[in-house]
């Protein structure tokens, strides 16, 4: 049993992140996260990772998809419902599993903590004290999960399990971000957080991105007194086991119906924190594409940029692939935001 943010390692040393919660019977749909230097080398200075003598590079945006499709097509599995191939790993090809909650227990249980692990413990102590959540509600991902973090430079990447726990955490972080004595602040409080970053999205400006990120509250900075360093800290929402349903076999087909842009009202946002992020919508106007877009019931997004992007009753612009979802008893339309040739044209943003 695996869920979003669990990690799969293959015999080539490729590291995949399990993506979402709906999967075929004998494989897992994934996102390619890291590759060892002997098979991939990135020109992006942010991509370098090392674990002792072992060097890895992180994939950014859609370059993991392109790399796997070109170099390791065996990790492209056929998605029967989409009728196309997606990144995925068959169960027989899994060499090792890494789970965020198990790794967190290992890291916090060690007696020889470096400065990043001391800071990690400080973040946990702060949020547990103020939220009333338990240690079991957390895990780690990213370089902490895979053992190639740098004690003096790496970020703190935490998983938070469960809808109620995420809601409670965000309420608490809103208070902590505004408290003068709090060690936790909002990463996107100023434009400094995006200074110098390359920008590719065509329908989302820097200013719009900053506004949306700031109010999500899951992106923080931690002022660590021991190391005298301000450490970027992320809280990644993941579902509890009892919140997970596998929709893969409930759907008999997903048909591509073109490219659309609509203005709509958000009617549901309960699933917005997770990947995929689901938003119930009520279309108000078709700005681009076929008129069937007026019948769209939801937006499904596999892009982290659009997680927690909009709230109930807000008006949004959404642009992406129009899909007709066919189930055993009915069919409906959705707009999908995912890896595709027009990746940077996709958008979900609040307009009111």
Secondary structure, DSSP 8 states (H G I E B T S, - for coil): ---TT-EEE-TT--EEEE-SS---TTEEEEEEEEEETTT---S-TT-EEEETTEEEEE--TTHHHHHHHHH-GGGEEEETTTTEEEEEEEGGG--EEE-HHHHHHHHHH-SS--HHHHHHHHHHHHHHHHH---GGGEEE-THHHHT---TTT--EEEEEESHHHHHHHHHHHHHHHT-TT-SEEETTSSGGGGTT-----SSS-HHHHHHHHHTT--EEEEEETTTTEEEEEEEEEE--GGG----GGGEEEEEEEEEEEEEEEEEE-TTTTSSSEEEEEEEEEEEES-GGGGGEEEEEE--GGGTT---TT-EEEEEEEEEEEEESS-EEEEEEESSSTTGGG-EEEE--
